[in-house]
């Protein structure tokens, strides 16, 4: 700066310089919190909801409730697998989990979800940004994308992306999770 001032070159600091520095700082803070705290929190939450879903499955007789809890076992099983947890998925949900995890890891575009029965873009699960810097962050990214992208669609029908039957099951799934 002294040299530039001596030569009469004006020094102009734009706001984007400061914003870029704040962005870098925020990104580092976020990365550290995600790796240090959020990963363990999402893992614990997933384990508890997975266990509750298994319990639900074994306690229900009603076919819709049984199917909703089966899909929830698979839903949380996928998240646990993405987080690197070695879980023994029950036989009634194993195929769905394996299919979803395989598609997520392949990152190859649109397919029907074996759990939710609508088209999902599996290319979105490619870790990017600071999530590429460690295996833990990559796992966290994929699990959070899974939780963030998969929707429990409430209304289905002929002109909808989901059948009425599957929408009713998805609504039941959401209610089970919320309860």
C-alpha positions as CSV (number, residue, x, y, z in Angstrom):
1,X,0.0,0.0,0.0
2,X,2.9,2.4,0.8
3,X,4.3,1.8,-2.6
4,X,1.0,2.4,-4.3
5,X,0.4,5.6,-2.3
6,X,4.0,6.8,-3.2
7,X,3.2,6.3,-6.9
8,X,-0.1,8.1,-6.6
9,X,-2.2,5.0,-7.3
10,X,-5.5,5.3,-5.6
11,X,-6.4,2.5,-3.2
12,X,-10.0,1.4,-3.6
13,X,-11.3,-1.3,-1.4
14,X,-14.7,-2.5,-2.5
15,X,-17.4,-4.0,-0.3
16,X,-17.1,-7.3,-2.1
17,X,-13.6,-7.8,-0.7
18,X,-15.0,-7.6,2.9
19,X,-18.0,-9.8,2.0
20,X,-15.7,-12.4,0.5
21,X,-13.6,-12.4,3.7
22,X,-16.8,-12.8,5.8
23,X,-18.0,-15.6,3.4
24,X,-14.7,-17.5,3.9
25,X,-14.8,-17.0,7.6
26,X,-18.5,-18.1,7.9
27,X,-17.7,-21.2,5.7
28,X,-14.9,-22.2,8.0
29,X,-17.0,-21.8,11.1
30,X,-19.8,-23.8,9.5
31,X,-17.5,-26.5,8.3
32,X,-16.0,-26.9,11.8
33,X,-19.5,-26.9,13.5
34,X,-20.8,-29.5,11.0
35,X,-17.9,-31.8,11.5
36,X,-17.5,-31.3,15.3
37,X,-21.2,-31.1,16.4
38,X,-23.9,-31.5,13.7
39,X,-22.6,-34.8,12.4
40,X,-23.0,-36.5,15.8
41,X,-26.4,-34.8,16.3
42,X,-27.8,-36.0,13.0
43,X,-26.4,-39.5,13.6
44,X,-28.0,-39.7,17.0
45,X,-31.3,-38.4,15.7
46,X,-31.2,-40.9,12.8
47,X,-30.5,-43.8,15.2
48,X,-33.4,-42.9,17.5
49,X,-35.9,-42.4,14.7
50,X,-34.7,-45.6,13.0
51,X,-35.2,-47.6,16.2
52,X,-38.6,-46.0,16.7
53,X,-39.6,-47.0,13.2
54,X,-38.5,-50.6,13.7
55,X,-40.6,-50.6,16.9
56,X,-43.6,-49.1,15.0
57,X,-43.3,-51.7,12.3
58,X,-43.4,-54.6,14.8
59,X,-46.4,-53.1,16.7
60,X,-48.8,-52.2,13.9
61,X,-51.3,-54.6,12.3
62,X,-53.0,-52.1,10.1
63,X,-51.6,-52.5,6.5
64,X,-51.2,-48.7,5.9
65,X,-49.5,-48.2,9.2
66,X,-47.3,-51.2,8.7
67,X,-46.2,-50.0,5.2
68,X,-45.6,-46.4,6.4
69,X,-43.4,-47.7,9.3
70,X,-41.6,-50.1,6.9
71,X,-40.8,-47.1,4.6
72,X,-39.6,-45.1,7.6
73,X,-37.3,-47.9,8.6
74,X,-35.8,-47.7,5.0
75,X,-35.8,-43.9,5.1
76,X,-33.7,-43.7,8.3
77,X,-31.7,-46.7,7.3
78,X,-30.5,-44.9,4.1
79,X,-29.4,-41.9,6.3
80,X,-27.6,-44.2,8.7
81,X,-25.8,-45.9,5.8
82,X,-24.9,-42.6,4.3
83,X,-23.5,-41.4,7.6
84,X,-21.3,-44.5,7.7
85,X,-23.1,-46.4,10.4
86,X,-22.9,-50.2,10.0
87,X,-26.5,-51.2,10.6
88,X,-28.2,-54.5,9.9
89,X,-31.3,-53.4,8.0
90,X,-34.3,-55.7,8.6
91,X,-35.2,-57.9,5.6
92,X,-38.4,-56.0,5.0
93,X,-36.6,-52.8,4.2
94,X,-33.2,-54.0,3.1
95,X,-33.8,-54.0,-0.7
96,X,-35.1,-50.4,-0.6
97,X,-32.1,-49.2,1.4
98,X,-29.6,-50.9,-0.8
99,X,-31.2,-49.5,-3.9
100,X,-31.4,-45.9,-2.6
101,X,-27.8,-45.9,-1.3
102,X,-26.5,-47.4,-4.5
103,X,-28.2,-44.7,-6.6
104,X,-27.0,-41.9,-4.3
105,X,-23.5,-43.1,-4.5
106,X,-23.7,-43.5,-8.3
107,X,-24.9,-39.8,-8.8
108,X,-26.5,-40.7,-12.1
109,X,-29.7,-38.6,-12.5
110,X,-33.4,-39.3,-12.2
111,X,-34.9,-42.6,-11.0
112,X,-38.0,-43.5,-9.1
113,X,-37.3,-43.7,-5.4
114,X,-37.9,-47.2,-4.1
115,X,-39.2,-45.7,-0.8
116,X,-41.2,-42.6,-1.9
117,X,-42.2,-43.8,-5.4
118,X,-41.5,-40.5,-7.2
119,X,-38.7,-39.3,-9.4
120,X,-35.5,-38.2,-7.5
121,X,-32.5,-36.6,-9.1
122,X,-29.6,-38.6,-7.6
123,X,-27.0,-36.5,-9.3
124,X,-27.6,-33.9,-6.6
125,X,-25.8,-36.0,-4.0
126,X,-22.3,-35.2,-5.2
127,X,-20.5,-33.4,-2.3
128,X,-19.3,-30.0,-3.2
129,X,-17.6,-27.0,-1.6
130,X,-16.2,-27.6,1.9
131,X,-18.0,-30.9,2.0
132,X,-15.3,-32.4,-0.2
133,X,-12.6,-31.8,2.5
134,X,-13.1,-34.9,4.6
135,X,-15.0,-38.2,4.4
136,X,-17.0,-37.1,7.5
137,X,-18.2,-34.0,5.7
138,X,-19.0,-35.9,2.5
139,X,-21.1,-38.3,4.5
140,X,-22.8,-35.5,6.3
141,X,-23.5,-33.7,3.0
142,X,-25.2,-36.8,1.4
143,X,-27.3,-37.6,4.5
144,X,-28.4,-34.0,4.8
145,X,-29.2,-33.9,1.1
146,X,-31.3,-37.1,1.6
147,X,-33.2,-35.5,4.5
148,X,-33.6,-32.2,2.7
149,X,-34.6,-33.5,-0.7
150,X,-37.0,-36.3,0.1
151,X,-40.6,-35.0,0.6
152,X,-43.5,-36.6,2.3
153,X,-46.1,-35.6,-0.3
154,X,-49.5,-35.1,1.2
155,X,-51.7,-35.2,-1.9
156,X,-51.6,-37.6,-4.8
157,X,-53.8,-38.5,-7.7
158,X,-54.0,-39.1,-11.5
159,X,-52.3,-35.8,-12.4
160,X,-49.9,-35.7,-9.5
161,X,-46.4,-37.0,-9.2
162,X,-47.6,-39.6,-6.8
163,X,-50.5,-41.9,-6.5
164,X,-53.2,-41.2,-4.0
165,X,-52.3,-44.4,-2.1
166,X,-48.6,-43.5,-1.9
167,X,-49.4,-40.0,-0.8
168,X,-51.6,-41.4,2.0
169,X,-48.7,-43.6,3.0
170,X,-46.3,-40.6,2.9
171,X,-48.6,-38.6,5.1
172,X,-48.8,-41.5,7.5
173,X,-45.0,-41.7,7.5
174,X,-44.7,-38.0,8.3
175,X,-47.2,-38.3,11.2
176,X,-45.3,-41.3,12.6
177,X,-42.0,-39.4,12.5
178,X,-43.6,-36.3,14.1
179,X,-45.2,-38.4,16.8
